[in-house]
Amino acid sequence: MPRLVHVIGAGLAGLATAVRLQRRGVQVALYEAASQAGGRCRSYYDRTLSATLDTGNHLVLAGHARTLEYVRTIGAGDALSGPAEPGFAFMDIAARSRWTVRFSRSRMPFWIGDSRSRVPGTRAADYLGLLPLLFAKPGRTMAQTMRCEGVLWDRLLHPFFLTALNVEPRVGSAELAGAMLRESLAAGGESFRPLAARGGLSSAFVDPALRMLQHGGAAIRLDSPLREIEYDDAAGRVSALDFPGGRIALAPDEAVVLAVPGVAAAALVPSLQAPQRHNAIVTVHYSVSAPPGLVTPMALVNGTAHWLCTAEGRLSATIHDAHGVLDLDPEEIARRVWADVAEAASMPLEPLPTWRVCGDARATFAAVPDEEWRRPATRTRWNNLMLAGDWTATGLPATIEGAIRSGRKAAELLLTENLERR
């Protein structure tokens, strides 16, 4: 077991790594290239809206065990909340129709047999079409694995898998879609209950972790991009880390967890294979309070936006697989999305509320079979270097749960690793 671990990257994967190691008695040094921790899952103050915004509308499911364990460990277990009953509200923007899918709490899918709970216009037998996905073969798309059409597909499966995979689901990895299905619907309705960070992403996932690490003696260094990793190939280990502030030589009982985005990791690690294609996510925030009775999160079908969420004094909508709108003028995006939001929230189309468009062209790796093959394992050929991040081979798409699992796995491997040459 190492005496000191240098964790490079203070996104959720890096924070989960650092928290796990410190809890097991390992000294931690945490480095982050940016001036704020959290990576793509954090909060920030926006002057246009005079409000603290999240980098995106990230949802957690009650079945995401590692995520819930992480927030409990850092003392933020009450920061995630959601509806008491498992289910989701939907609206078809084009047809102006609404419905709610209500799931059974138990593993037995009794809701499928209840016409008041399942997707309107579907039969219980339609849901048998999901079974091939539970046994999906690696390298196959969803369209090669199951029937991707019909009312059930349009009104439940397409919105769910578009959000989970952040690609057009028909071309998405059936293996990853099957993993999401097993951990949500197939695990019982309670596992599919949505949870959101009430006070923002940083208050739930980032700030409590930093406080815990600092109080435990961890060295936290922001604005510290890693420039180069030095390798001792003869010994099979990382020998030094080069930062703008100087070079850090590693002792024999020190290790490194590289928890940076895949592109950055590939530039630092020789011959590292990592996903190359990425997909965009765009979130539009509006400075307007939700009307009484609006149920969110709400899936939006046949519109520009795909999900509607609420926060105090604000409505937010998210576009997944959003490359088609990235080149548009931000005001045009805001107006198109507001048309969906106003329809879903039964609010007037004019005037357009004060808005902020936030786009990330590389929000997630493209969850398609070819890119799934490119995701690396946690271990590397250097015995004191581990990888972490939602882009590594977590068995899940790019999610909060995947990031936290990857950090936990990197920590656990180091805790049992012999740092002498294997």
HELIX and SHEET records of a PDB file:
HELIX    1   1 LEU A   12  ARG A   23  1                                  12    
HELIX    2   2 ALA A   65  THR A   73  1                                   9    
HELIX    3   3 GLY A   77  ALA A   79  5                                   3    
HELIX    4   4 PHE A  110  GLY A  113  5                                   4    
HELIX    5   5 ALA A  124  LEU A  130  5                                   7    
HELIX    6   6 LEU A  131  LEU A  134  1                                   4    
HELIX    7   7 VAL A  151  LEU A  152  1                                   2    
HELIX    8   8 TRP A  153  LEU A  157  3                                   5    
HELIX    9   9 HIS A  158  LEU A  165  1                                   8    
HELIX   10  10 PRO A  169  VAL A  171  5                                   3    
HELIX   11  11 ALA A  174  ARG A  182  1                                   9    
HELIX   12  12 LEU A  185  ALA A  187  5                                   3    
HELIX   13  13 GLY A  189  PHE A  192  5                                   4    
HELIX   14  14 LEU A  201  LEU A  201  1                                   1    
HELIX   15  15 SER A  202  VAL A  206  3                                   5    
HELIX   16  16 ASP A  207  HIS A  215  1                                   9    
HELIX   17  17 GLY A  262  LEU A  268  1                                   7    
HELIX   18  18 ALA A  322  GLY A  324  5                                   3    
HELIX   19  19 PRO A  330  ALA A  345  1                                  16    
HELIX   20  20 PRO A  369  GLU A  372  1                                   4    
HELIX   21  21 ILE A  400  LEU A  415  1                                  16    
SHEET    1   A 5 ALA A 219  ARG A 221  0                                        
SHEET    2   A 5 GLN A  27  TYR A  31  1                                        
SHEET    3   A 5 LEU A   4  ILE A   8  1                                        
SHEET    4   A 5 GLU A 254  LEU A 258  1                                        
SHEET    5   A 5 LEU A 385  LEU A 387  1                                        
SHEET    1   B 2 SER A  43  ASP A  46  0                                        
SHEET    2   B 2 ALA A  51  ASP A  54 -1                                        
SHEET    1   C 3 VAL A  60  LEU A  61  0                                        
SHEET    2   C 3 PRO A 194  ALA A 197 -1                                        
SHEET    3   C 3 LEU A  80  SER A  81 -1                                        
SHEET    1   D 7 SER A  97  ARG A 102  0                                        
SHEET    2   D 7 GLY A  87  ASP A  92 -1                                        
SHEET    3   D 7 MET A 298  VAL A 301  1                                        
SHEET    4   D 7 TRP A 307  ALA A 311 -1                                        
SHEET    5   D 7 ARG A 314  HIS A 320 -1                                        
SHEET    6   D 7 HIS A 278  TYR A 286 -1                                        
SHEET    7   D 7 TRP A 355  PHE A 365 -1                                        
SHEET    1   E 3 GLU A 228  ASP A 232  0                                        
SHEET    2   E 3 ARG A 237  PHE A 243 -1                                        
SHEET    3   E 3 GLY A 246  ALA A 249 -1                                        
END                                                                             
